[in-house]
Amino acid sequence: MRASSAFARSALLGLAAVAAACGSKAPPITGLTVTVTMAGVAADQLELAVTTPAGAALAPTRRPAAAGAILASPQSVSIFLPDALAGSLATCTVTPLVAGQASGAAGFDSAMLVLNELVPLSIVLHETGRDDGGAIDAPDMDARDDADGPGPPDGSGGEVGGPGPKANGQACANGGECDSTLCVDGVCCASACGALCQACNLPGKEGTCATVPAGAASARCASQPASTCGFDGTCDGSGGCRRHPAGVACKAASCAGPTFTPASACDGQGACVAASAVDCAPYLCGATPPACASTCKMDPDCVSGKQCVNGSCGVRPKKDNGAGCVAATDCTSAHCVDGVCCAVACTGPCVACNQAGAQGTCLPVGAGKADPHAVCKDAGAASCGRNGLCDGAGACSLYPAGATCAAGSCKNAMLVSPKRCDGNGACQTAADVSCSPYRCDPSKTACFTSCILSLQCAMRRSCVGAACQ
């Protein structure tokens, strides 16, 4: 007879332990809240296990501890994990049991752990076919491609009989539906896609973890005020969040007597750079908006010792190189560049006339700095071309050798190696790697080297004593 829903739930959720355990409450600690729905399958116990790229976070644990009444569906289980695992991709596997034997197919789902939060997961358990003896039927071995040769099934993937049927790029609700075991951005994905500005559902690239284009808004990127020169809420084209670009005002212009201080501007790398002050004499600096005045109505509109005659305080003397300016007419050189009078026009990429200690002289900016004239546009890491920075010699720099231009991925027991830039603008390929007898770990994009569950083994292999055989 089926037990009442309240009794069955209380029996399942009665666990609380120190390092990694299940409990009935949802305190503000790191872990998972797993909702288990049983579709056409009965269970008097659920066996739960959690793995991360670092290894087992929760060894296979049965709840309730002893077989008893048939559990109601759905069940909600809180799994408490160490705070040190925050930021890791955790995979929870659940197997339904009756009288200590599997009564249906195992299911699993994955999520990124968040510090002091119980991250929700949803797992649906399905009934598997049975023969007359009640054992779980093996799946059709022809249903999947694998290079490991004949042998018994190992249970790799979302169910005991193998991964889910969906290929990368198909819509999904959880990892148990996918052959890759990963459901990211609503589609089955070849890798975990863990960077802030990577996505697996970009048009034309569905199923492959790709870099979100520069300037595209992302909910994962905090939008900080321009005054901080911090992140602007968009992506940088390299998988990270973009800072406010060079030239964005971070401090308002101001006036102080005859001195006008133009607005400070972000340098594109998180710093707010102060502008050079401009001497407005013989005029005063007007307050609304701040700027050097060019006309007067009375003597107090002029600096001390000057008179207002016919709307003029007199001629503003031209400034030498290095002095602050707002227009070419302020300078003896007729070149007002980067807020200072400059000896030459100083146009083009990666040069500036206002560098500390060299104001008034046009020089290349340092290697790795943002282009102050915004000529070097970031083409994105996938291009291996310009990265938006300077090379230190007055030219745009390219993505360096070793930069990832195409993310690696997993395909069953095969590690599809990432592609790397060569430093000269080309994206180079690398040979793929067989992980056999282990499976490729899509959460880490690397081969498993030991196992807790057979899910971590290649097809037709089983986990025996922490090794796939």
Protein Blocks (a to p, Z undefined) as FASTA:
>chain_A
ZZdfklmmmmmmmgccfklccdfbdcdbdddddddddehiacfbdcdddddfkbcfbdcd
dddfbdcddddddddddddddfklgoiacdddddddeehiafbdcddddddddehiacdd
ddddddddddfkopacdddfklpccfebpaddehiajbfnbccfbdehiacfbfklpmnl
paeehiacfblolafkbcfkbghigoiacdddehiacfklccddfklopaehiaehnopa
cdddehiafbdcddehjaccdddddehiopacddddddfbfbdcdfbdcdddfbdfbfkl
pcehiaceehiabjcddddehiacfbfklpmnlpaeehiacfbloiaehiafkbghiahi
acdddehiacfklmaccebjklopaehiaehnopacdddehiafbdcddehjaccddddd
ehiopacddddddfbfbdcdfklopacfbdfbfklpcehiaceehiaZZ
